[in-house]
Amino acid sequence: MILSRTLTPTACAVLLAACGGSDRIVDVQEARAVKRPAPRLDATSAERFAPPRSESAPMGGSQSGAEPFAYALPQGWAKLSRVPMRDINLTAPGEVQCWVSVLPPSSTALAHLARWHGQLGLPAPDATAIDALPRVPLLGGEAMRVDLRGADGTKRLIASMLLAPARQVFVRMEGAPDAVEAQLAALRRFEESLREAPVVAGGDGSDEPEPAFGWTVPPTWKAVTPGPMMLQQFDLGDEVKCWLTLLRGDGGGTENNIARWCGFAGKAPLGSDEIEALERWDVLGARAIYVPLLGDDGKPGLVGIMIPLATHTLYVRMSGSSGALKGRLEAFKTFCTSLERRT
């Protein structure tokens, strides 16, 4: 990702004034022209988690629509059309669903487990539940295996989660308990067959222009090297981070993203009525959804906004302890509402 930064003489003077240690918000404009394409929902794992490239570096990656892994399809299983958050989408006999998802490392094992417990109407787990999970081989690593039955007895969920530093890979199966039981051997064979898909040279499969953005940075925020799928990241102190992510289309859907954020913050997913009641901010000419997920001061928290654009969705998130976040909410809103289009 190539970032071009333009500071006016006035802004330079403001910067010098900011060195005096004042904690007031300083209007420092940083215009960044983003050259790296936003990750696609159908991007391979190599595309999603590749380190930033220079502008002259060749772009590698699979052709649009390629699945992230190669695998052997068990007998009786069939492929389904890919949908958001399912990089490989399959069906098995007995109306059993199985899918593979690849995500950036944005949530803990306990947060994922708590989200699945909530979906099945089960009590929230504690940290000891993670230690008790069995381990299974997956993609050359060791994945945690989750086996849950819904509170009403009508659904069983099997999930293998491989939480690596660069990405999180999930193999998940759901269906009626008896039907899932009948597919366990096939699931093991499927997981054993998973391999990294070969990378095929080519373009990103889209001719859509990539938007670039400018913003105003509070003086106490420090720009740091962005992680995978990030346009920019800031260190706010006290282990608080803020980052921007740009995805094509709806980025996987509002409800799915909010459910994932809730899992990170250790909260149950919001219902449709709760999402509808969330505050909206005017950002980049759109009605951005503001999602505050805060708890007691020592608990993990997350606040974020989702900004729907014509061809993409821009996300701005801030995470850390809830107590540290509460003292930075005003600066977060100031930063978000300062966003402007550069292209």
Short mmCIF file of the C-alpha atoms (twelve columns), coordinates in Angstrom:
data_MODEL
# 
_entry.id   MODEL 
# 
loop_
_atom_site.group_PDB 
_atom_site.id 
_atom_site.type_symbol 
_atom_site.label_atom_id 
_atom_site.label_alt_id 
_atom_site.label_comp_id 
_atom_site.label_asym_id 
_atom_site.label_seq_id 
_atom_site.Cartn_x 
_atom_site.Cartn_y 
_atom_site.Cartn_z 
_atom_site.pdbx_PDB_model_num 
ATOM 1   C CA . MET A 1   0.000   0.000   0.000   1 
ATOM 2   C CA . ILE A 2   1.436   3.374   -1.048  1 
ATOM 3   C CA . LEU A 3   0.419   6.324   1.108   1 
ATOM 4   C CA . SER A 4   0.908   9.876   -0.163  1 
ATOM 5   C CA . ARG A 5   0.854   12.530  2.562   1 
ATOM 6   C CA . THR A 6   0.279   16.224  1.923   1 
ATOM 7   C CA . LEU A 7   0.684   18.845  4.667   1 
ATOM 8   C CA . THR A 8   -0.089  22.488  4.027   1 
ATOM 9   C CA . PRO A 9   2.106   25.214  5.594   1 
ATOM 10  C CA . THR A 10  -0.699  25.917  8.037   1 
ATOM 11  C CA . ALA A 11  -0.852  22.280  9.017   1 
ATOM 12  C CA . CYS A 12  2.933   22.221  9.524   1 
ATOM 13  C CA . ALA A 13  2.651   25.158  11.888  1 
ATOM 14  C CA . VAL A 14  -0.083  23.370  13.791  1 
ATOM 15  C CA . LEU A 15  2.129   20.310  14.060  1 
ATOM 16  C CA . LEU A 16  4.941   22.365  15.597  1 
ATOM 17  C CA . ALA A 17  2.530   23.861  18.079  1 
ATOM 18  C CA . ALA A 18  1.333   20.385  19.024  1 
ATOM 19  C CA . CYS A 19  4.831   19.406  20.183  1 
ATOM 20  C CA . GLY A 20  4.330   21.428  23.328  1 
ATOM 21  C CA . GLY A 21  2.456   18.548  25.001  1 
ATOM 22  C CA . SER A 22  -1.087  19.906  24.751  1 
ATOM 23  C CA . ASP A 23  -3.761  17.235  24.735  1 
ATOM 24  C CA . ARG A 24  -6.208  19.266  22.677  1 
ATOM 25  C CA . ILE A 25  -7.406  18.024  19.302  1 
ATOM 26  C CA . VAL A 26  -5.272  19.520  16.523  1 
ATOM 27  C CA . ASP A 27  -6.559  19.800  12.989  1 
ATOM 28  C CA . VAL A 28  -3.852  17.921  11.096  1 
ATOM 29  C CA . GLN A 29  -4.929  16.855  7.626   1 
ATOM 30  C CA . GLU A 30  -3.337  13.709  6.207   1 
ATOM 31  C CA . ALA A 31  -4.404  12.793  2.693   1 
ATOM 32  C CA . ARG A 32  -3.728  9.205   1.765   1 
ATOM 33  C CA . ALA A 33  -4.171  7.792   -1.718  1 
ATOM 34  C CA . VAL A 34  -4.738  4.073   -1.288  1 
ATOM 35  C CA . LYS A 35  -3.181  2.100   -4.115  1 
ATOM 36  C CA . ARG A 36  -3.716  -1.446  -2.854  1 
ATOM 37  C CA . PRO A 37  -7.111  -2.846  -3.887  1 
ATOM 38  C CA . ALA A 38  -9.560  -3.497  -1.081  1 
ATOM 39  C CA . PRO A 39  -9.833  -7.193  -0.162  1 
ATOM 40  C CA . ARG A 40  -12.621 -9.016  -1.942  1 
ATOM 41  C CA . LEU A 41  -14.953 -11.362 -0.120  1 
ATOM 42  C CA . ASP A 42  -13.768 -14.026 -2.587  1 
ATOM 43  C CA . ALA A 43  -10.079 -13.221 -2.136  1 
ATOM 44  C CA . THR A 44  -7.738  -16.093 -1.396  1 
ATOM 45  C CA . SER A 45  -5.971  -16.349 1.921   1 
ATOM 46  C CA . ALA A 46  -2.747  -15.277 0.184   1 
ATOM 47  C CA . GLU A 47  -4.434  -12.126 -1.135  1 
ATOM 48  C CA . ARG A 48  -6.120  -11.298 2.166   1 
ATOM 49  C CA . PHE A 49  -3.111  -11.661 4.385   1 
ATOM 50  C CA . ALA A 50  -0.208  -10.713 2.134   1 
ATOM 51  C CA . PRO A 51  2.094   -8.020  3.566   1 
ATOM 52  C CA . PRO A 52  1.881   -4.526  2.056   1 
ATOM 53  C CA . ARG A 53  3.542   -4.301  -1.375  1 
ATOM 54  C CA . SER A 54  5.323   -1.451  -3.044  1 
ATOM 55  C CA . GLU A 55  3.541   0.144   -5.978  1 
ATOM 56  C CA . SER A 56  5.988   -1.463  -8.394  1 
ATOM 57  C CA . ALA A 57  5.571   -4.958  -6.976  1 
ATOM 58  C CA . PRO A 58  3.600   -7.338  -9.187  1 
ATOM 59  C CA . MET A 59  0.199   -8.335  -7.973  1 
ATOM 60  C CA . GLY A 60  -0.244  -12.048 -7.381  1 
ATOM 61  C CA . GLY A 61  -3.453  -13.819 -6.541  1 
ATOM 62  C CA . SER A 62  -6.101  -16.142 -7.779  1 
ATOM 63  C CA . GLN A 63  -8.682  -15.356 -10.353 1 
ATOM 64  C CA . SER A 64  -11.898 -13.800 -9.154  1 
ATOM 65  C CA . GLY A 65  -14.205 -16.391 -7.627  1 
ATOM 66  C CA . ALA A 66  -11.470 -18.883 -6.720  1 
ATOM 67  C CA . GLU A 67  -11.842 -20.720 -3.412  1 
ATOM 68  C CA . PRO A 68  -9.055  -20.208 -0.850  1 
ATOM 69  C CA . PHE A 69  -8.288  -23.921 -0.384  1 
ATOM 70  C CA . ALA A 70  -8.141  -27.058 -2.473  1 
ATOM 71  C CA . TYR A 71  -9.993  -30.080 -1.053  1 
ATOM 72  C CA . ALA A 72  -11.631 -33.419 -1.774  1 
ATOM 73  C CA . LEU A 73  -15.423 -33.248 -1.754  1 
ATOM 74  C CA . PRO A 74  -16.888 -36.151 0.297   1 
ATOM 75  C CA . GLN A 75  -19.344 -38.466 -1.415  1 
ATOM 76  C CA . GLY A 76  -22.867 -37.083 -1.281  1 
ATOM 77  C CA . TRP A 77  -21.726 -33.550 -0.535  1 
ATOM 78  C CA . ALA A 78  -22.352 -30.707 -2.988  1 
ATOM 79  C CA . LYS A 79  -21.099 -27.195 -3.547  1 
ATOM 80  C CA . LEU A 80  -23.401 -24.237 -2.995  1 
ATOM 81  C CA . SER A 81  -23.055 -20.695 -4.271  1 
ATOM 82  C CA . ARG A 82  -20.638 -18.673 -2.216  1 
ATOM 83  C CA . VAL A 83  -22.187 -16.174 0.178   1 
ATOM 84  C CA . PRO A 84  -20.637 -13.541 2.473   1 
ATOM 85  C CA . MET A 85  -18.533 -15.007 5.307   1 
ATOM 86  C CA . ARG A 86  -18.426 -18.452 3.634   1 
ATOM 87  C CA . ASP A 87  -15.316 -18.835 1.481   1 
ATOM 88  C CA . ILE A 88  -16.254 -22.462 0.780   1 
ATOM 89  C CA . ASN A 89  -19.962 -23.275 1.037   1 
ATOM 90  C CA . LEU A 90  -21.152 -26.894 1.004   1 
ATOM 91  C CA . THR A 91  -24.147 -29.048 1.811   1 
ATOM 92  C CA . ALA A 92  -24.220 -32.640 3.049   1 
ATOM 93  C CA . PRO A 93  -26.970 -35.295 3.247   1 
ATOM 94  C CA . GLY A 94  -29.641 -34.649 5.841   1 
ATOM 95  C CA . GLU A 95  -29.756 -30.894 5.138   1 
ATOM 96  C CA . VAL A 96  -26.441 -30.459 6.918   1 
ATOM 97  C CA . GLN A 97  -24.497 -27.295 6.105   1 
ATOM 98  C CA . CYS A 98  -20.711 -27.106 6.116   1 
ATOM 99  C CA . TRP A 99  -18.588 -24.091 5.303   1 
ATOM 100 C CA . VAL A 100 -15.096 -22.657 5.602   1 
ATOM 101 C CA . SER A 101 -14.433 -19.031 6.575   1 
ATOM 102 C CA . VAL A 102 -11.158 -17.095 6.572   1 
ATOM 103 C CA . LEU A 103 -11.049 -13.970 8.747   1 
ATOM 104 C CA . PRO A 104 -8.423  -11.510 9.961   1 
ATOM 105 C CA . PRO A 105 -7.205  -12.083 13.543  1 
ATOM 106 C CA . SER A 106 -9.730  -9.759  15.183  1 
ATOM 107 C CA . SER A 107 -11.322 -11.988 17.864  1 
ATOM 108 C CA . THR A 108 -10.208 -14.425 20.549  1 
ATOM 109 C CA . ALA A 109 -11.109 -18.096 20.808  1 
ATOM 110 C CA . LEU A 110 -13.303 -17.299 23.805  1 
ATOM 111 C CA . ALA A 111 -15.131 -14.562 21.870  1 
ATOM 112 C CA . HIS A 112 -15.909 -16.961 19.017  1 
ATOM 113 C CA . LEU A 113 -17.041 -19.654 21.447  1 
ATOM 114 C CA . ALA A 114 -19.249 -17.168 23.309  1 
ATOM 115 C CA . ARG A 115 -20.901 -16.115 20.044  1 
ATOM 116 C CA . TRP A 116 -21.724 -19.721 19.140  1 
ATOM 117 C CA . HIS A 117 -23.077 -20.360 22.638  1 
ATOM 118 C CA . GLY A 118 -25.340 -17.350 22.206  1 
ATOM 119 C CA . GLN A 119 -26.576 -18.562 18.821  1 
ATOM 120 C CA . LEU A 120 -27.570 -21.895 20.394  1 
ATOM 121 C CA . GLY A 121 -29.156 -20.414 23.493  1 
ATOM 122 C CA . LEU A 122 -26.417 -21.747 25.790  1 
ATOM 123 C CA . PRO A 123 -24.862 -20.004 28.826  1 
ATOM 124 C CA . ALA A 124 -21.764 -17.938 28.152  1 
ATOM 125 C CA . PRO A 125 -18.537 -19.951 28.545  1 
ATOM 126 C CA . ASP A 126 -15.535 -18.971 30.650  1 
ATOM 127 C CA . ALA A 127 -11.820 -19.242 29.887  1 
ATOM 128 C CA . THR A 128 -11.623 -22.787 31.239  1 
ATOM 129 C CA . ALA A 129 -13.863 -23.916 28.368  1 
ATOM 130 C CA . ILE A 130 -11.118 -23.046 25.871  1 
ATOM 131 C CA . ASP A 131 -8.502  -25.066 27.748  1 
ATOM 132 C CA . ALA A 132 -10.824 -28.082 27.708  1 
ATOM 133 C CA . LEU A 133 -11.340 -28.080 23.933  1 
ATOM 134 C CA . PRO A 134 -9.721  -31.002 22.062  1 
ATOM 135 C CA . ARG A 135 -7.229  -30.263 19.284  1 
ATOM 136 C CA . VAL A 136 -7.391  -31.570 15.717  1 
ATOM 137 C CA . PRO A 137 -4.984  -31.163 12.752  1 
ATOM 138 C CA . LEU A 138 -6.000  -28.567 10.173  1 
ATOM 139 C CA . LEU A 139 -3.979  -27.038 7.313   1 
ATOM 140 C CA . GLY A 140 -0.713  -28.077 8.919   1 
ATOM 141 C CA . GLY A 141 -1.637  -26.508 12.262  1 
ATOM 142 C CA . GLU A 142 -3.553  -27.450 15.380  1 
ATOM 143 C CA . ALA A 143 -7.179  -26.323 15.523  1 
ATOM 144 C CA . MET A 144 -9.539  -26.254 18.492  1 
ATOM 145 C CA . ARG A 145 -12.591 -28.473 18.023  1 
ATOM 146 C CA . VAL A 146 -15.958 -27.241 19.302  1 
ATOM 147 C CA . ASP A 147 -18.968 -29.568 19.606  1 
ATOM 148 C CA . LEU A 148 -22.175 -27.926 20.837  1 
ATOM 149 C CA . ARG A 149 -25.850 -28.870 20.992  1 
ATOM 150 C CA . GLY A 150 -28.559 -26.233 21.083  1 
ATOM 151 C CA . ALA A 151 -30.532 -25.654 24.256  1 
ATOM 152 C CA . ASP A 152 -33.696 -26.888 22.541  1 
ATOM 153 C CA . GLY A 153 -32.004 -30.025 21.206  1 
ATOM 154 C CA . THR A 154 -32.772 -29.319 17.545  1 
ATOM 155 C CA . LYS A 155 -29.311 -28.246 16.341  1 
ATOM 156 C CA . ARG A 156 -25.733 -29.441 16.664  1 
ATOM 157 C CA . LEU A 157 -22.739 -27.288 15.799  1 
ATOM 158 C CA . ILE A 158 -19.258 -28.620 15.045  1 
ATOM 159 C CA . ALA A 159 -16.464 -26.103 14.477  1 
ATOM 160 C CA . SER A 160 -12.702 -26.315 14.070  1 
ATOM 161 C CA . MET A 161 -10.950 -22.992 14.602  1 
ATOM 162 C CA . LEU A 162 -7.344  -22.423 13.638  1 
ATOM 163 C CA . LEU A 163 -6.242  -19.097 15.111  1 
ATOM 164 C CA . ALA A 164 -2.943  -18.209 13.468  1 
ATOM 165 C CA . PRO A 165 -1.165  -14.830 13.803  1 
ATOM 166 C CA . ALA A 166 -1.993  -13.813 10.218  1 
ATOM 167 C CA . ARG A 167 -5.497  -15.251 9.847   1 
ATOM 168 C CA . GLN A 168 -8.263  -17.251 11.492  1 
ATOM 169 C CA . VAL A 169 -9.674  -20.254 9.633   1 
ATOM 170 C CA . PHE A 170 -12.950 -21.910 10.618  1 
ATOM 171 C CA . VAL A 171 -14.513 -25.149 9.393   1 
ATOM 172 C CA . ARG A 172 -18.089 -25.264 10.623  1 
ATOM 173 C CA . MET A 173 -20.887 -27.821 10.319  1 
ATOM 174 C CA . GLU A 174 -24.482 -27.390 11.461  1 
ATOM 175 C CA . GLY A 175 -27.682 -29.378 11.276  1 
ATOM 176 C CA . ALA A 176 -29.986 -31.727 13.131  1 
ATOM 177 C CA . PRO A 177 -27.967 -33.708 15.738  1 
ATOM 178 C CA . ASP A 178 -28.515 -37.125 14.132  1 
ATOM 179 C CA . ALA A 179 -27.730 -35.818 10.643  1 
ATOM 180 C CA . VAL A 180 -24.511 -34.171 11.854  1 
ATOM 181 C CA . GLU A 181 -23.472 -37.358 13.651  1 
ATOM 182 C CA . ALA A 182 -23.822 -39.278 10.389  1 
ATOM 183 C CA . GLN A 183 -21.416 -36.848 8.662   1 
ATOM 184 C CA . LEU A 184 -18.619 -36.736 11.252  1 
ATOM 185 C CA . ALA A 185 -16.388 -39.224 9.426   1 
ATOM 186 C CA . ALA A 186 -16.882 -37.307 6.158   1 
ATOM 187 C CA . LEU A 187 -16.088 -34.046 7.961   1 
ATOM 188 C CA . ARG A 188 -12.797 -35.475 9.218   1 
ATOM 189 C CA . ARG A 189 -11.869 -36.566 5.689   1 
ATOM 190 C CA . PHE A 190 -12.788 -33.140 4.333   1 
ATOM 191 C CA . GLU A 191 -10.637 -31.354 6.910   1 
ATOM 192 C CA . GLU A 192 -7.705  -33.691 6.259   1 
ATOM 193 C CA . SER A 193 -7.945  -32.946 2.530   1 
ATOM 194 C CA . LEU A 194 -7.799  -29.151 2.871   1 
ATOM 195 C CA . ARG A 195 -4.719  -27.626 1.244   1 
ATOM 196 C CA . GLU A 196 -3.673  -24.108 0.301   1 
ATOM 197 C CA . ALA A 197 -4.979  -23.325 -3.173  1 
ATOM 198 C CA . PRO A 198 -2.280  -22.580 -5.775  1 
ATOM 199 C CA . VAL A 199 -1.834  -18.899 -6.530  1 
ATOM 200 C CA . VAL A 200 -2.606  -17.995 -10.137 1 
ATOM 201 C CA . ALA A 201 -1.273  -14.761 -11.590 1 
ATOM 202 C CA . GLY A 202 -3.928  -12.329 -12.677 1 
ATOM 203 C CA . GLY A 203 -5.844  -9.194  -11.821 1 
ATOM 204 C CA . ASP A 204 -8.295  -8.619  -9.046  1 
ATOM 205 C CA . GLY A 205 -11.333 -9.341  -11.213 1 
ATOM 206 C CA . SER A 206 -12.775 -5.877  -10.935 1 
ATOM 207 C CA . ASP A 207 -12.526 -2.640  -12.891 1 
ATOM 208 C CA . GLU A 208 -14.165 -0.590  -10.163 1 
ATOM 209 C CA . PRO A 209 -12.122 2.452   -9.079  1 
ATOM 210 C CA . GLU A 210 -10.600 2.233   -5.634  1 
ATOM 211 C CA . PRO A 211 -11.617 5.142   -3.371  1 
ATOM 212 C CA . ALA A 212 -9.028  7.022   -1.323  1 
ATOM 213 C CA . PHE A 213 -9.674  9.037   1.819   1 
ATOM 214 C CA . GLY A 214 -8.334  11.896  3.883   1 
ATOM 215 C CA . TRP A 215 -8.825  12.453  7.617   1 
ATOM 216 C CA . THR A 216 -7.952  14.603  10.611  1 
ATOM 217 C CA . VAL A 217 -5.740  12.868  13.190  1 
ATOM 218 C CA . PRO A 218 -5.832  13.797  16.887  1 
ATOM 219 C CA . PRO A 219 -2.293  14.703  18.041  1 
ATOM 220 C CA . THR A 220 -2.050  11.913  20.610  1 
ATOM 221 C CA . TRP A 221 -2.763  9.226   17.992  1 
ATOM 222 C CA . LYS A 222 0.296   7.556   16.507  1 
ATOM 223 C CA . ALA A 223 0.148   5.974   13.052  1 
ATOM 224 C CA . VAL A 224 1.566   2.427   13.061  1 
ATOM 225 C CA . THR A 225 2.067   -0.216  10.395  1 
ATOM 226 C CA . PRO A 226 -1.395  -1.474  9.380   1 
ATOM 227 C CA . GLY A 227 -2.203  -5.149  9.716   1 
ATOM 228 C CA . PRO A 228 -3.891  -7.413  7.151   1 
ATOM 229 C CA . MET A 229 -7.008  -5.929  5.536   1 
ATOM 230 C CA . MET A 230 -6.316  -2.478  7.072   1 
ATOM 231 C CA . LEU A 231 -5.973  0.841   5.256   1 
ATOM 232 C CA . GLN A 232 -4.408  2.494   8.276   1 
ATOM 233 C CA . GLN A 233 -3.950  1.783   11.986  1 
ATOM 234 C CA . PHE A 234 -3.327  4.076   14.967  1 
ATOM 235 C CA . ASP A 235 -1.990  3.453   18.461  1 
ATOM 236 C CA . LEU A 236 -3.945  5.579   20.939  1 
ATOM 237 C CA . GLY A 237 -2.047  4.524   24.076  1 
ATOM 238 C CA . ASP A 238 -3.223  2.299   26.930  1 
ATOM 239 C CA . GLU A 239 -3.296  -0.619  24.454  1 
ATOM 240 C CA . VAL A 240 -6.104  1.038   22.471  1 
ATOM 241 C CA . LYS A 241 -6.006  0.676   18.685  1 
ATOM 242 C CA . CYS A 242 -8.037  2.304   15.941  1 
ATOM 243 C CA . TRP A 243 -8.019  1.117   12.348  1 
ATOM 244 C CA . LEU A 244 -9.774  1.511   8.996   1 
ATOM 245 C CA . THR A 245 -10.802 -1.349  6.716   1 
ATOM 246 C CA . LEU A 246 -12.264 -1.100  3.202   1 
ATOM 247 C CA . LEU A 247 -14.195 -4.029  1.693   1 
ATOM 248 C CA . ARG A 248 -16.042 -4.396  -1.589  1 
ATOM 249 C CA . GLY A 249 -19.821 -4.460  -1.614  1 
ATOM 250 C CA . ASP A 250 -21.531 -4.771  1.769   1 
ATOM 251 C CA . GLY A 251 -18.471 -6.387  3.372   1 
ATOM 252 C CA . GLY A 252 -20.401 -9.481  4.423   1 
ATOM 253 C CA . GLY A 253 -23.535 -7.761  5.687   1 
ATOM 254 C CA . THR A 254 -24.370 -5.490  8.600   1 
ATOM 255 C CA . GLU A 255 -25.764 -8.169  10.912  1 
ATOM 256 C CA . ASN A 256 -22.865 -10.582 10.323  1 
ATOM 257 C CA . ASN A 257 -20.261 -7.920  11.044  1 
ATOM 258 C CA . ILE A 258 -22.020 -6.647  14.147  1 
ATOM 259 C CA . ALA A 259 -22.356 -10.238 15.417  1 
ATOM 260 C CA . ARG A 260 -18.590 -10.707 14.961  1 
ATOM 261 C CA . TRP A 261 -17.878 -7.422  16.757  1 
ATOM 262 C CA . CYS A 262 -20.161 -8.486  19.611  1 
ATOM 263 C CA . GLY A 263 -18.207 -11.721 19.888  1 
ATOM 264 C CA . PHE A 264 -14.960 -9.776  20.174  1 
ATOM 265 C CA . ALA A 265 -16.447 -7.713  23.010  1 
ATOM 266 C CA . GLY A 266 -17.893 -10.804 24.714  1 
ATOM 267 C CA . LYS A 267 -21.498 -9.773  24.112  1 
ATOM 268 C CA . ALA A 268 -24.485 -11.587 22.632  1 
ATOM 269 C CA . PRO A 269 -25.305 -10.658 19.008  1 
ATOM 270 C CA . LEU A 270 -27.673 -7.724  18.604  1 
ATOM 271 C CA . GLY A 271 -31.160 -8.407  17.316  1 
ATOM 272 C CA . SER A 272 -32.594 -6.664  14.277  1 
ATOM 273 C CA . ASP A 273 -34.575 -4.229  16.452  1 
ATOM 274 C CA . GLU A 274 -31.441 -3.362  18.453  1 
ATOM 275 C CA . ILE A 275 -29.482 -2.755  15.245  1 
ATOM 276 C CA . GLU A 276 -32.264 -0.556  13.892  1 
ATOM 277 C CA . ALA A 277 -32.135 1.530   17.090  1 
ATOM 278 C CA . LEU A 278 -28.372 2.193   16.828  1 
ATOM 279 C CA . GLU A 279 -27.229 5.786   16.371  1 
ATOM 280 C CA . ARG A 280 -26.395 6.971   12.838  1 
ATOM 281 C CA . TRP A 281 -23.642 9.427   11.965  1 
ATOM 282 C CA . ASP A 282 -23.318 11.466  8.773   1 
ATOM 283 C CA . VAL A 283 -19.966 10.379  7.337   1 
ATOM 284 C CA . LEU A 284 -18.793 10.662  3.710   1 
ATOM 285 C CA . GLY A 285 -22.317 11.591  2.638   1 
ATOM 286 C CA . ALA A 286 -23.732 8.341   4.031   1 
ATOM 287 C CA . ARG A 287 -25.630 7.306   7.140   1 
ATOM 288 C CA . ALA A 288 -22.995 5.352   9.050   1 
ATOM 289 C CA . ILE A 289 -24.105 2.920   11.771  1 
ATOM 290 C CA . TYR A 290 -22.374 3.580   15.098  1 
ATOM 291 C CA . VAL A 291 -21.891 0.429   17.182  1 
ATOM 292 C CA . PRO A 292 -20.735 0.994   20.806  1 
ATOM 293 C CA . LEU A 293 -19.947 -2.301  22.572  1 
ATOM 294 C CA . LEU A 294 -18.714 -1.350  26.030  1 
ATOM 295 C CA . GLY A 295 -18.796 -3.111  29.381  1 
ATOM 296 C CA . ASP A 296 -17.233 -2.669  32.781  1 
ATOM 297 C CA . ASP A 297 -13.974 -0.732  32.760  1 
ATOM 298 C CA . GLY A 298 -11.727 -3.802  32.899  1 
ATOM 299 C CA . LYS A 299 -13.611 -5.730  30.223  1 
ATOM 300 C CA . PRO A 300 -12.713 -5.749  26.510  1 
ATOM 301 C CA . GLY A 301 -14.696 -3.359  24.371  1 
ATOM 302 C CA . LEU A 302 -15.093 -2.233  20.791  1 
ATOM 303 C CA . VAL A 303 -16.700 0.749   19.093  1 
ATOM 304 C CA . GLY A 304 -17.039 1.049   15.359  1 
ATOM 305 C CA . ILE A 305 -18.893 2.557   12.456  1 
ATOM 306 C CA . MET A 306 -19.975 1.054   9.141   1 
ATOM 307 C CA . ILE A 307 -20.039 3.482   6.210   1 
ATOM 308 C CA . PRO A 308 -21.891 2.195   3.109   1 
ATOM 309 C CA . LEU A 309 -20.450 3.611   -0.124  1 
ATOM 310 C CA . ALA A 310 -21.426 3.060   -3.757  1 
ATOM 311 C CA . THR A 311 -19.135 0.069   -4.394  1 
ATOM 312 C CA . HIS A 312 -17.492 -0.527  -1.006  1 
ATOM 313 C CA . THR A 313 -18.061 -0.376  2.735   1 
ATOM 314 C CA . LEU A 314 -15.596 1.480   4.964   1 
ATOM 315 C CA . TYR A 315 -15.217 0.415   8.595   1 
ATOM 316 C CA . VAL A 316 -13.551 2.351   11.403  1 
ATOM 317 C CA . ARG A 317 -13.050 0.462   14.659  1 
ATOM 318 C CA . MET A 318 -11.455 1.188   18.020  1 
ATOM 319 C CA . SER A 319 -10.699 -1.595  20.495  1 
ATOM 320 C CA . GLY A 320 -9.203  -1.931  23.954  1 
ATOM 321 C CA . SER A 321 -10.442 -2.087  27.521  1 
ATOM 322 C CA . SER A 322 -13.882 -0.548  27.960  1 
ATOM 323 C CA . GLY A 323 -12.576 1.955   30.509  1 
ATOM 324 C CA . ALA A 324 -9.860  3.204   28.142  1 
ATOM 325 C CA . LEU A 325 -12.329 3.443   25.254  1 
ATOM 326 C CA . LYS A 326 -14.851 5.511   27.210  1 
ATOM 327 C CA . GLY A 327 -12.323 8.316   27.550  1 
ATOM 328 C CA . ARG A 328 -11.685 8.368   23.801  1 
ATOM 329 C CA . LEU A 329 -15.209 8.332   22.361  1 
ATOM 330 C CA . GLU A 330 -15.275 12.051  21.539  1 
ATOM 331 C CA . ALA A 331 -11.929 11.884  19.727  1 
ATOM 332 C CA . PHE A 332 -13.142 8.782   17.848  1 
ATOM 333 C CA . LYS A 333 -16.241 10.604  16.607  1 
ATOM 334 C CA . THR A 334 -14.161 13.657  15.646  1 
ATOM 335 C CA . PHE A 335 -11.854 11.443  13.617  1 
ATOM 336 C CA . CYS A 336 -14.705 9.580   11.914  1 
ATOM 337 C CA . THR A 337 -16.652 12.683  10.966  1 
ATOM 338 C CA . SER A 338 -13.469 14.260  9.541   1 
ATOM 339 C CA . LEU A 339 -13.241 11.576  6.828   1 
ATOM 340 C CA . GLU A 340 -13.442 12.852  3.270   1 
ATOM 341 C CA . ARG A 341 -13.111 11.354  -0.191  1 
ATOM 342 C CA . ARG A 342 -9.925  12.078  -2.115  1 
ATOM 343 C CA . THR A 343 -10.887 10.178  -5.290  1 
# 
